[in-house]
Amino acid sequence: MNARINDAIRTDIENSVLCWLASVDAEGTPNVSPKEIFASHGDDHIVVADIASANTVRNLRAHPRACVSFIDVFRQRGFKIVGTARIIEPDEQDFPVYGERLLQMAGTDFPIRHIIAIRIDRISRIWAPSYTLFPERTEDERMASALETYGVTLSA
């Protein structure tokens, strides 16, 4: 049975600016690349836009196992998702179905060459080390610390 996306995962996806998609090439060399247009699809898929991901697409066509990680840098937590990728071509009938949210996010600025649809097998939580080292800190304190570290000021 596949793992499922819940509200906590959706929240961290929505609060993450980038995800990192890992694949492996024919020689077994890992390839990790950042992706900025990604979303959940239903409760069992992560979808990623192929904008300039020729290596990733080539790797996943040959070896479809993939790992996607994303972190909400201000809350200092995220998820790692492992699954099996399918490359969806623009002329396939599933392209607008799996790509609906991605196409909205990309607008006219970023042409999407393929949709990378990853059927989820496993999900695990990623926590910053501070969760273990300083368990008494609240989420607000963690966010304040991260905002200060990154020099970010939130506007009202």
C-alpha positions in Angstrom: 0.0 0.0 0.0 1.3 3.4 -0.9 1.8 6.2 1.6 -0.6 9.1 1.5 -0.3 12.9 1.5 -2.0 14.5 4.6 -2.6 18.1 5.6 0.9 18.4 7.3 2.6 17.4 4.1 0.5 19.7 1.9 1.3 22.6 4.3 5.0 22.0 4.0 4.8 21.6 0.2 3.0 24.9 0.0 5.5 26.6 2.2 8.6 25.3 0.4 10.2 27.4 -2.3 12.2 24.5 -3.8 12.2 20.8 -3.8 15.2 18.5 -4.6 14.6 15.6 -6.9 17.1 12.8 -6.8 17.5 10.3 -9.6 20.3 8.0 -10.7 22.1 7.8 -14.1 23.0 4.6 -16.1 26.4 4.4 -14.2 24.6 4.6 -10.8 25.8 8.2 -10.2 23.2 10.1 -8.2 21.8 13.3 -9.6 20.0 15.8 -7.3 18.5 18.9 -8.8 16.4 21.7 -7.5 12.9 22.2 -8.8 10.8 25.2 -8.2 7.4 24.2 -9.7 6.0 21.2 -7.8 2.8 20.2 -6.1 0.8 17.4 -4.6 -1.6 15.6 -6.9 -4.4 13.8 -5.0 -3.2 12.0 -2.0 -0.7 9.7 -3.7 1.4 11.7 -6.1 3.9 14.5 -6.2 4.1 16.2 -9.5 7.1 18.2 -10.7 7.4 20.4 -13.8 10.2 19.6 -16.3 11.3 23.0 -17.4 15.0 22.4 -17.8 15.5 18.9 -16.5 16.9 16.9 -19.4 19.2 14.9 -17.1 16.5 14.1 -14.6 14.0 13.0 -17.3 16.6 10.8 -19.0 17.6 9.2 -15.7 14.0 8.6 -14.7 13.1 7.1 -18.0 15.9 4.5 -17.5 15.5 4.1 -13.7 12.1 5.4 -12.5 12.8 5.3 -8.8 12.9 8.8 -7.4 13.3 10.8 -4.1 11.9 14.2 -3.6 12.7 16.3 -0.5 11.3 19.7 0.5 11.8 21.8 3.5 9.9 24.8 4.9 13.1 26.7 5.8 11.3 29.0 8.3 9.7 26.1 10.2 12.8 24.0 9.7 11.0 20.9 8.8 9.8 19.0 5.7 9.4 15.6 4.1 11.3 13.1 2.0 9.1 11.2 -0.5 10.3 8.1 -2.3 8.4 6.6 -5.2 8.2 5.6 -8.8 8.3 8.3 -11.5 6.4 8.5 -14.7 7.2 11.0 -17.4 4.1 12.4 -19.0 4.4 13.9 -22.4 2.5 17.1 -23.4 0.4 15.2 -26.0 -0.8 12.6 -23.5 -4.3 13.0 -22.1 -3.0 12.8 -18.5 -0.8 15.9 -19.1 -3.4 18.5 -18.2 -4.8 16.3 -15.4 -1.5 15.8 -13.6 -0.2 19.2 -14.7 -3.2 21.4 -13.8 -1.6 23.0 -10.7 1.9 23.1 -12.3 0.6 24.9 -15.4 -1.2 27.5 -13.2 2.1 28.0 -11.2 4.2 28.3 -14.3 1.9 30.6 -16.2 3.4 31.8 -19.4 6.9 32.4 -18.0 8.0 28.8 -17.8 7.2 26.3 -20.6 6.7 22.8 -19.2 8.2 20.1 -21.4 7.0 17.1 -19.3 5.2 16.4 -16.1 7.2 14.1 -13.7 4.5 12.3 -11.7 5.9 10.4 -8.8 3.6 7.7 -7.2 4.4 7.7 -3.5 5.7 4.6 -1.8 7.2 6.0 1.4 7.1 9.3 3.2 9.4 10.3 6.1 9.7 13.5 8.1 12.7 15.7 7.9 13.5 17.7 11.0 16.3 20.3 11.6 18.7 19.1 14.3 17.4 21.9 16.6 14.2 19.8 17.1 16.3 17.2 18.9 18.8 19.6 20.5 16.2 22.2 21.7 12.8 20.3 22.0 11.5 23.0 24.3 11.5 25.7 21.5 8.1 26.6 20.1 7.4 26.8 16.3 7.2 30.6 16.7 10.7 30.7 18.3 12.1 28.5 15.5 10.6 30.7 12.9 11.9 33.9 14.5 15.4 32.4 14.7 15.3 31.3 11.0 13.9 34.7 9.9 16.8 36.4 11.7 19.4 34.0 10.4 18.2 34.5 6.8 17.7 38.3 7.3 14.0 38.1 6.3 11.5 40.6 7.5 7.8 39.7 7.2 5.5 42.4 6.0 2.1 42.9 7.6 
